[in-house]
Amino acid sequence: MIKLKKTLMVALLAMSLTVADAADALPVDKDPSYCTPYQLGDTGPGEGKIFFIDDSRCHGLEAKATDEINSLSWNDAFIAANSYGSGWHLPTKNELKMLYEHRSRVGGFVKDDYWSSTELDINSAWIQGFGNDDQDRYNKYSKLRVRAVRAF
């Protein structure tokens, strides 16, 4: 019985070493903890342009490469941005400010006002001016530019 226990222990130890060696042998790009470091302006995992990256350089924010075709009311902008799925949304006031600050890395902006998802009250929401760097509130029925963003 003791001999059988020793044999089983040796077999289990050998199997665990084999499994550990196999895990270490995974190609780097197949390792779930591995990520390709991104830079501002790169194409992100959702095919948008990256405008913010955290210190790991693996996570951040990306924006669609182009605006919505038409200027939209706030409610329509909210629906349009979310319609892309996979976390795409109308940017918050702060996300939109960051997007404005890195607009040259993303490209395609016009000197006009863009909607944020941040509401001031039931009738108005915050916007970012891409022509004059201002943040202001607009009536939600106004028709403004829209650029969807997502976190990755």
C-alpha positions in Angstrom: 0.0 0.0 0.0 2.8 2.4 0.8 4.5 1.6 -2.5 1.2 2.4 -4.3 0.9 5.8 -2.5 4.5 6.7 -3.4 3.9 5.8 -7.0 0.7 7.9 -7.1 2.4 10.8 -5.5 5.3 10.7 -8.0 2.8 10.4 -10.9 0.8 13.4 -9.6 4.0 15.4 -9.2 5.1 14.6 -12.7 1.7 15.5 -14.1 1.7 18.9 -12.3 5.2 19.7 -13.6 4.1 18.8 -17.1 1.0 21.0 -16.9 3.0 23.9 -15.4 5.6 23.5 -18.1 2.9 23.5 -20.8 1.4 26.7 -19.4 4.8 28.4 -19.4 5.2 27.4 -23.0 2.1 29.2 -24.2 2.9 31.7 -27.0 2.9 35.2 -25.5 0.0 36.4 -27.6 -2.1 33.4 -26.3 -1.4 34.1 -22.6 -4.6 35.8 -21.2 -2.5 38.1 -19.0 -0.5 39.4 -22.0 -1.6 42.6 -23.9 -0.2 44.5 -26.8 0.8 47.9 -25.5 -1.1 50.7 -27.2 -0.1 54.3 -28.0 -2.3 57.4 -28.5 -3.7 57.4 -32.0 -3.4 53.6 -32.5 -6.4 51.7 -33.7 -8.0 50.1 -30.6 -9.6 46.7 -30.2 -13.0 48.1 -31.2 -11.5 49.6 -34.4 -11.7 53.1 -32.9 -8.8 55.6 -32.5 -7.2 55.6 -29.0 -7.3 58.9 -27.2 -6.5 57.8 -23.6 -4.3 55.0 -22.2 -3.7 54.1 -18.5 -0.3 53.4 -17.1 -0.4 49.7 -18.1 -0.8 50.8 -21.8 -3.2 48.0 -22.2 -6.5 49.8 -21.2 -8.0 53.1 -22.1 -10.6 54.8 -24.3 -11.1 54.8 -28.0 -13.4 56.9 -30.2 -15.1 56.1 -33.5 -12.9 57.3 -36.4 -15.8 59.5 -37.8 -18.7 61.5 -36.5 -22.3 60.4 -37.0 -23.4 61.5 -40.5 -26.1 63.9 -39.2 -26.2 66.3 -36.3 -28.6 64.9 -33.7 -30.7 65.9 -30.7 -29.3 64.6 -27.4 -31.8 61.7 -27.1 -31.0 60.6 -30.7 -27.3 61.0 -30.0 -27.5 58.8 -27.0 -29.3 56.1 -29.0 -26.9 56.4 -32.0 -23.8 56.1 -29.8 -25.1 53.1 -27.9 -26.3 51.3 -31.1 -22.7 50.3 -32.0 -22.8 47.7 -29.1 -19.8 46.3 -27.2 -19.6 49.2 -24.8 -19.8 52.1 -27.3 -21.6 55.1 -25.7 -22.0 58.9 -25.8 -18.9 60.2 -24.0 -19.2 61.8 -20.6 -18.3 65.5 -20.2 -14.8 64.4 -18.9 -14.3 61.8 -21.6 -15.3 64.4 -24.3 -12.8 66.9 -22.8 -10.0 64.3 -23.1 -11.1 63.6 -26.6 -10.9 67.3 -27.5 -7.4 67.5 -26.0 -6.3 64.6 -28.1 -8.4 65.4 -31.2 -5.3 65.5 -33.5 -4.5 61.8 -32.6 -8.1 60.8 -33.6 -8.8 63.1 -36.4 -11.9 63.9 -38.4 -13.4 66.5 -36.1 -15.1 69.7 -37.3 -15.0 73.0 -35.5 -18.4 72.5 -34.0 -20.1 71.5 -30.7 -20.4 67.8 -29.7 -22.8 66.2 -27.3 -21.7 64.6 -24.0 -23.9 62.1 -22.0 -23.6 64.3 -18.9 -26.9 65.9 -18.1 -27.2 69.2 -16.3 -31.0 68.9 -15.8 -34.0 67.4 -17.4 -33.8 69.9 -20.4 -30.1 70.3 -20.9 -26.8 68.4 -21.2 -23.1 69.4 -21.4 -21.3 69.9 -24.7 -17.7 70.3 -25.8 -16.9 73.0 -28.3 -14.3 71.7 -30.8 -13.9 75.1 -32.3 -13.3 77.1 -29.2 -12.5 74.7 -26.3 -15.5 75.6 -24.3 -17.8 73.3 -22.3 -21.3 74.6 -22.0 -24.9 73.4 -21.6 -27.3 73.1 -24.5 -31.0 72.4 -24.7 -31.4 68.6 -25.5 -33.5 69.4 -28.6 -30.5 71.2 -30.2 -28.9 69.3 -33.1 -25.2 68.8 -32.5 -22.3 66.6 -33.6 -21.8 63.1 -32.1 -18.7 60.9 -31.7 -19.1 57.6 -29.8 -16.4 56.3 -27.5 -15.7 53.0 -25.6 -13.5 51.7 -22.8 -11.2 48.7 -23.5 
